[in-house]
Amino acid sequence: MKSGVTLWLDRDAVLAATTDPRAYDNDGRCGTLDDKGNGCRPFILFKGTQGGGIVGEGVIDGQGGQAMFGHSETWWQLARRAQTESNKQNIPRLIQIDHAHDITFYKVTLHNAPNFHVAMNGVQGATFWDVRIDTPADARNTDGIDPGASQDVTIAHSFIRTGDDNVAIKAGSGGATRYISLTDNHFYWGHGLSIGSETVGGVSDILVRGLTLDGTTSGLRIKSDASRGGVVSNVRYEHVCLRNNRRPIDFDTRYDAKAQGSEIPVFRDIVLRDVVGASGDLVLRGYDDTHQLDITLDGVRFAADARWQIAFARIETGPGGVRPALPGKSQGSEVYAGCAGSWVSFPGR
C-alpha cells in the first residue's frame, strides 16, 4: 500500500489471498517449519505510509483453511503441526502495518487469516471502525488486531471472533504502546482482550469501555513474565460484560511459569469499574512482595461460584463493591443485571 491510497471493497466483493507459499516467500522457507518462523511476507503491507487504509463492506479472505498450493495441508494445519513438533511455522500474516501514520479501516470484513489478521509495529494513529474479523476458534495464532510499539489506536464498534487473542496490545523491544482506546466492541470466541505477553517496552494509557466478551477463554487479560516483562499502567476497564469464560479476569505476571530473566512484570494503576460476569476463575497474580499487582475494583460482580485466585496483590475497592467477596473483605452489592441488553449475535452483511 502507498501513502494516501485507500483500498475500497464494495459489498459482495472478495479479495482472496493466494494459497501459494511462493508468493509470500522471503528465502525459500514460507510454508515450512523451522526454528525461526519469519520466512513469509504478509498478504497486504503498509510500510512507512501516511494516510490511506481499507474501507467498504467487502471481504478480505486469507484462505487459511484451504490447502496450500502444491501441499497436502492448510496453513492452519501447518501451524498446528508446528505446535505438536515444538517448532515454528512460516505462515503469512494477512495485514502488516509497519511504521505508518494515520491508517483507517472501516466496515471491512477480514476472514480466515493464515496467521495474525492485523499486526502493527511502530504505528502512530490507526482507526478500526465497524470492522468484522471472522475465523474459526481452532485456527492457531490467528490474532485479531495486535497494536505493538504503537500509539493513538482506536478500535470501535467492531466484532471479532478468532482462534487466538481477539485483540493483543503488546510492547516489545521496539518501544512503548500507549493511548489505545477500545469502545463499544463485541468479542466472541477467541482468547479475549489481552495486554502482553510482550510488555518490556511499557504499556500505558489504555481505555476499554463498552465491551462484551461472549465465549472467550480468557476475558480481560494482562499476561507477562520475567523473560519479557515491563510496566503496565493506567489501564481502565469500564462497562464490560462477560459470559461463558474460563477466566473472566486473568491478570498474571507468571504467564510462562518456566520463564527466567530479569524483566520483571509490574502491573499498576489498573481499574475495573462496572465489570459484570458469570462464573470462572478470577486471577490477580503479582510477581512477588516487591512487585505487587496494584488494582482497584469498583462494581465488579460475578456469580457466587466464581473463584478468586489472588497472590501478591494490593486491592482497593470502590463504592460499587465486589462480588463474590474478596478474601478477608465483606460481600459487595448484588449481581448487576445491566448486561441483559448488551449481547448481540455476530452480524452478517
N, C-alpha and C positions, 0 to 999 in steps of 0.2 A: 504494500500500500504506500502511496505517495502523500506528502503533506497536502492538506486541504481537499483531499479526494474522499468522497463518500460513496460506498457501495450500497446501492438500493436494490432490495429484493422484493418484488411485488408479491402479493398474496398468491399462493399456489406455485410460486417459483421455488425450485430446489437446486441449490448449488452443492453438488456431491463431490466429496473428496475421492480421488483415485485410491484404489487399494494396492497400487504397485509400489513396493518399498523403494524401487529405484528412483521414483520421482522425488522422494524426500531425502535421498541418501547424502551423507557427508563424506564418508570414506569407506564405503563397502559394507557397513555394519547394520544399516537400517533393516529391520525385520529379523534380527538375530538376537541372541543372548550373549552377554559378556559381563565383565566386572565394572563397566563404566556407565553404560546406558545413555550416552549422548550422541548416538550415531544418526539421528534424524533431524531434519529441519521441520518447522511447523507447516501446516497447510496454508495459513494466512499469517503474514508477518507485518507488524508495524514497527519500524526501527528508526528512531530519531525523527519521527514525523511530528508535525504541528497541525492540529486540527484534523477534521475528517472523522470517519468511522463507518459503521454498518447500520443501516436502518431499513425499515419495511417489514411487512408481515410474512415474508418468505422464510425458508428453512435453509440452514447450512447443515448438511448431513455428513458426518465424519466416517460413516460406514464401518465403525469399529467392529460390528458383528458379522461383517462379510469376510469371506476367505480372502487372504492376501493373494494378489495376482502371482501365480507361479508357486503357491504354497498350499498346504492342506489345512492350515489353521487360520483363525481370525486373529486380528490384533489383540482382542481380549483374551483369547486362548493363549497367545504368546505371553501376555502379562501374567496370567495365572500359572503358566509353566515356570516362569521366572521365579515366582514365589515358592513353588514346590522344590525347585532345584537350587534355591538360595543364590540366585543370580539376578542380573539387572536386564531389563528389556529395552531394546532400541525401537521405540514407537513414537510416531509424531504427535505433538500437541495439535489441537485444532487451530487455536489462535494464540499467538505470542505477541505481546506489546512490550517493546524494549526502549527505554529512554525516550519516550514520546510525551507529547503535551496535548491536553485538551481533546481527548478522544471520546466519541459518543456512540453508544449502542442503543437503539430504540426499536422496540417491538419485535425484533428478530427472534427466531427460534433456533437454538443450537441443539443438535440431535446426534446421539451416538458417536461422540468423540472417541478416537482410539485411545487417547490419554487425556490430559487436562483439557477442559473446554476453553478457558481463557486464563492465561498466566501473564502476570505483569511484573516487570523489573525496572525500577528507576523511572516510574511514570509520575508526571506532575499534572494531575487533572484528568479524571475519567468519569463518565456518567453512564450507568446502565439503567435504563428506564423501561419498564414493561417488557423485560426480556424473559423468554422461556428457555430453560435448559432441561432436556428430557432424555435420560439414558437409563438403562436397567440398573437395578440395585446391585447386581453381581458383576458389573463391569469394573474391573480393578483399576485404581488410580485415575478415575475419571472425575477429578475435582471440577466443581462448577466454575467459580470465579476466585482467583488467588491473587490479591494485591501483595506484592513483595517489594520492599525498599521504595515504597510509593507514598504519595501524599495527595490529599484532596480528591478522594474517590467516593462517589455516591452510587449506591445500589438501591433502587427504589421500585416499588410496585411490580416486583418480579416474582417468578415462580420457578423453583429449582428442585428437581429430583434427579439423583445421580448415584454412582457407585462408590463415591468416596466423600470427602468433605463437600458439603453444599457450597460453603464459602470458607476459605482458609486465608487468614490475614497473617503474613509472615514478614520477618525481618532478619535476613541472614547477614553475612559479612558485607553485603553491598550497601547497607545503610538502614536508617530508621524508616518505619512505616507509621504515619500519623494522619490525623484529620480524615478519618474514614467514617462515613455515615451509611447505615442501613435502615431504611424506613419503609414500613408498610409492605413487607415481603412475606411470602409463603414458601416454606420448605416442606418437602415430603420425604420419601426415602432418601437415605444418604447418611453421612456420619455427623451432620449437624453444622452449626456455626462455630468455626474453630479460630482461635488465635494460636499460632505456632504450627509445627513444633519449633521451627527456627525463630528464635527471638533475640539472638545475640546483638542485633543491630538496634534493638529497642522498639517497642510498640507502645503508642500512647494516643490519647485523644480519640477514642472510639465511641461512637453513639449508635446504639441499637434500639430502635423504637418501633413498636407495632409489628411484631414478628410472630408467626405461628410456625411451630415445628411439629409436624404430624407424622410420626413413624420413623423419625431419625433415630439411629442407635444412641448416640450422644445428642444432647440438646445444645445448651450453651457450654462451650468447651474452651479452656485455656490449657495448652499442653506444651511442656518443655522438659528439659533435663540438663544434667551437668555437662553434657557434651555440646550443647547449643543454646544454653540459657542466656537471658538478659533481663532487662527491666520491662515489665508490662504494667502500665499505669494509666490512670484516668480513663477507665472504661465504664460506660454507663449502659445498663440494660433496663429498658422501661417498657411496660405494657407488652409482655411476652406470654404467649400461651403454648403449652406443651402437652402432648399426649402420646402414649404408646412409645415411650423412650426407655431404654435400659438405664441410661444415666442422664436424667434431665439436666443436672448440673454436674460438670466434670472439670474441675479446676485442679490440675495435677502437675506438680513440679518434678515428678519422677515418672514421666511418660514412658521412658525406657528404663526399667528398673536396673538393667545391667550397665547403663551408660556411665562412663567415667570422664572426668575432666574438671576444669576449674571455672567453667562458665556457669555459675550457679544461677538458676532462675529466681527472680524476685517478682511476685505479683502484689501490687499495692494500689490503693485508691480504686477499688473495684466496688461498684454499687449495683445492686439488684433492687429495682423498685416495681411493684405490681407484676411479679413473675409468678405464674399460676400453672400448676401441672397436676398429674395424677400420681402414680406410684413409680418406684425405681430407686436407684442409688443416687444420693446427693453427696458428691465428693468435693471436699475442700481440703487439699493437702499441700501445706507448705513444705519447705525443704528441711529446715531444722530450726532450733530456737533462735538462731541468728538471722535466718532468712524466712520469716513467717509470712504467711499469706494474710493480707490486710484487706478486709471486706466489710461492707455494710449491707444488711438485709432489711428491707422495708416493704412489707406487704408481700412476702414470699410464702406462698401457700401451696401445699401438696397434700395428697391423700394421707390418711392416718398411717397407712402401711409403708409409706416412703421411708427410706433409711439414710440417716446422716452418717457419713464416714469422714471424720474430721481429724486432722493432725497438724500441729504447728500452725495454727490459725488464730488471728486476732479478729473477733467478730463483734461488730456493733449492730444493734437492731434499731430500726426506726419505729415511728408510731403505728405503722400498719402491721407490725408484728411478724411472727414466723410460725408456720405450722408445717409438719409436726414440730414439737418443741425441740429446741437445741439442748444438748446435754447440760444440765445444771441451770436451765432457764425455764421460765413459765411458758405455757402454750400461748400462741398468738390467736388472732381472730379466726372465725370460722372460715371454711373453704369459700373462696370468692367465686361467684357464678358468672363473672364478666366475660368469660371466653365463649359462652354459648353461641353467640352470633358471629364469631370470628373465623370459624372453619369454612373453607371453600374447597371445592374439588379442583384438581388440576385442570386448567381451562384448555379447550380446543381452540382452533382458529376458525 
